Amino acid sequence: MKLAHDIIIKPILSEKSYDMMPAKRYTFQVDVTATKPQIRAAVEEIFSVKVKSVTTSRKMGKIKRQGRTQGRRPEVKKAYVTLTEDSKQIEFFESMAQA
């Protein structure tokens, strides 16, 4: 069983994610093998909030060439986490949205 901090790698801070914050919707980069129930439990454990829904998306890594050899960048999985209406906002993001 993975720890909560192993499932959630980092928050994604972009213009799109800032626009979703007033609606209590946050974006995280998560482990590629993590499932939606694991992501829900990890967010609830780390930030002490109630999660309404989790939506995920996966992006395959781009193919990169260096000389004759060819490789692939690592794939990325994003989780869009929506909190319930009665839940408090995540404190980490509150300071970011006000700046």
PEURWO-V590004 format. One record per residue. N is the residue number from 1. RES is the residue in one letter. OMEGA is omega in whole degrees, -180 to 180 (999 if undefined). D_CENTER is the distance of its C-alpha to the mean C-alpha in Angstrom with 1 decimal. Layout:
n: <N,N>
res: <RES,RES>
omega: <OMEGA,OMEGA>
d_center: <D_CENTER,D_CENTER>
This chain:
n: <1,2,3,4,5,6,7,8,9,10,11,12,13,14,15,16,17,18,19,20,21,22,23,24,25,26,27,28,29,30,31,32,33,34,35,36,37,38,39,40,41,42,43,44,45,46,47,48,49,50,51,52,53,54,55,56,57,58,59,60,61,62,63,64,65,66,67,68,69,70,71,72,73,74,75,76,77,78,79,80,81,82,83,84,85,86,87,88,89,90,91,92,93,94,95,96,97,98,99>
res: <M,K,L,A,H,D,I,I,I,K,P,I,L,S,E,K,S,Y,D,M,M,P,A,K,R,Y,T,F,Q,V,D,V,T,A,T,K,P,Q,I,R,A,A,V,E,E,I,F,S,V,K,V,K,S,V,T,T,S,R,K,M,G,K,I,K,R,Q,G,R,T,Q,G,R,R,P,E,V,K,K,A,Y,V,T,L,T,E,D,S,K,Q,I,E,F,F,E,S,M,A,Q,A>
omega: <-178,174,-178,-179,174,-179,-180,-176,180,174,177,-178,180,179,180,-179,176,179,-179,-176,178,177,-179,177,-174,-176,179,168,-175,177,-175,-178,-177,178,-179,177,177,179,178,-179,-179,180,179,-180,-175,-172,180,179,176,-178,177,-179,178,175,-178,173,180,178,178,179,-180,176,-180,178,173,-175,-179,-176,-177,179,-178,174,-179,178,-174,175,179,176,174,-175,177,180,177,-177,-178,179,176,178,179,-173,-179,-177,-179,180,179,-176,-178,-177,999>
d_center: <19.1,16.1,15.3,12.3,11.7,12.1,9.3,6.5,7.5,6.7,5.5,6.4,9.8,11.9,14.6,12.9,10.1,13.1,15.1,12.9,12.9,16.5,15.7,13.3,10.3,7.1,4.2,1.3,3.8,5.3,9.1,10.9,13.1,10.9,12.1,11.0,13.4,12.1,8.5,10.5,12.9,10.7,9.2,12.9,14.4,12.7,12.9,15.8,14.8,15.5,12.9,14.6,12.6,9.5,9.5,8.3,9.8,11.2,13.0,16.1,17.2,20.0,23.5,25.1,28.8,30.7,34.3,35.2,32.2,29.0,25.5,22.0,18.9,16.1,13.9,10.2,7.8,4.9,4.0,5.9,7.2,10.9,13.1,16.8,19.4,21.1,18.1,17.8,15.3,13.0,15.5,13.4,12.5,16.1,17.8,15.7,16.5,20.2,20.8>
